[in-house]
Amino acid sequence: KDKLRWLFKGRRARLREDKVQVLQEAQEDQKLRQALDNTEIIQDVLPEEARQLDFPQASLKRAEEALMKLLQMRELKNLRSASTGDDEMQLRNAIKEARLIDLPPTDVEQAQDALNEMILARERKALKDAMNIRDEAQLRDAISDASKADVPPDEVEKAQKLLSRIKLLRYVDVLEKAIDSNSEGQLREAISVARKAAPNDDSDDAENARFNLALGEAQTALKGIMLAKELKQLQDAVVSKDEEQLREALSQARATDLPESECAKAQEALNSLVLERKLKFLRNAASSADQEQLREAISAGRKAGLPADELDKANDALNALIRARDVQMLQEAVASEDEDTLRRAILDAKQLELPDDEVSNAQLALTELVQRRSIRQLESAISSSSDSELKDAISEARKAGVSEDVLTDAKKTLKQKALAKASKYL
């Protein structure tokens, strides 16, 4: 009943009121039978409307059965007609309607078989057309649809082989265009794509050979571009005279197999830059007052093979710094007025062969220190009561070069002490 209600819904309502009137007047069994014979009334009037007229249940049942039989006959006719036609959509709709009104399974199965044959024929034709057109995307879709429609495997396999050949030729075309473009990016992309689509058994020998040739030429072209790029970078680095830039460019050049002659030129330029840098460092150190820096510069210069005359100049500068330091230390010892410190400094100065005038000045300063010390000791001995202490002080003073005039008072004092001591025994 639900199916009948659904089928009745949406039917044309042309002359509906007149036909309902016929049913209203067909309250009796005989009149109802006559009304049921009128197929137009059965087709257009909903059973629900008949129920609203308070028909007997038996009469309604006969009306529904008659309507169902009529609809089944009509749908069966439509189904058979669609099965013998060539309209796939019409046949699909007919099968759908047939299943809704419970047509016999054999009729529906026969229609379904016809639909399957129609689909198979369509997909086979689509596959053949795609193969003739040789459009890659269309052929790929046709192969996918054909596989789902149970197209014979040999036909699908033949199409797949053709697709492989079309793809291979497309890769060849991409490679050749990239070669003509002489663009690094385009060549890289083309080679990357082509490597993922290596030749297979589906392509003939000539096509495989053409693919391999194009791939080889593309790789050679890319290598040429890279070498030219690295060579320019190397040459630019040489011109820039930037040591770090040249070192990096040279390392990259060797990694990319640039000609050894070019690498040798760049290496020579790099060596020159290194020598220039170390020579500049040596000269700057030689003009500074930093002994450690100069020592380091001389050591690095020897390892780098700097010219001997430059090293000699640097050594002379270092010796001058050392001599100046030693002279300064001697002068500081003189200024300290410490007898022991000055004595050691004079000894070191003689061993270092410092200038004679500096050593003489230091010795004079030492003599003055010794004399002053001797005079102090003499003055202390004069004021003491010990004759021996005074005698020792006078002796030390004479050794220190104290003049006799300075010793006069001490000698008088010693003589007085001797007379006083002698008078005690008289």
Secondary structure, DSSP 8 states (H G I E B T S, - for coil): -HHHHHHHTT---TTHHHHHHHHHH--SHHHHHHHHH-HHHHHHS-HHHHHHTT--HHHHHHHHHHHHHHHHHHHHHHHHHHHHSS-HHHHHHHHHHHHHTT--HHHHHHHHHHHHHHHHHHHHHHHHHHHHHT-HHHHHHHHHHHHHTT--HHHHHHHHHHHHHHHHHHHHHHHHHHHHHT-HHHHHHHHHHHHTT---TTS-HHHHHHHHHHHHHHHHHHHHHHHHHHHHHHHHHHHHT-HHHHHHHHHHHHHTT--HHHHHHHHHHHHHHHHHHHHHHHHHHHTSS-HHHHHHHHHHHHHHT--HHHHHHHHHHHHHHHHHHHHHHHHHHHHHT-HHHHHHHHHHHHHTT--HHHHHHHHHHHHHHHHHHHHHHHHHHHTSS-HHHHHHHHHHHHHTT--HHHHHHHHHHHHHHHHHHHHTT-
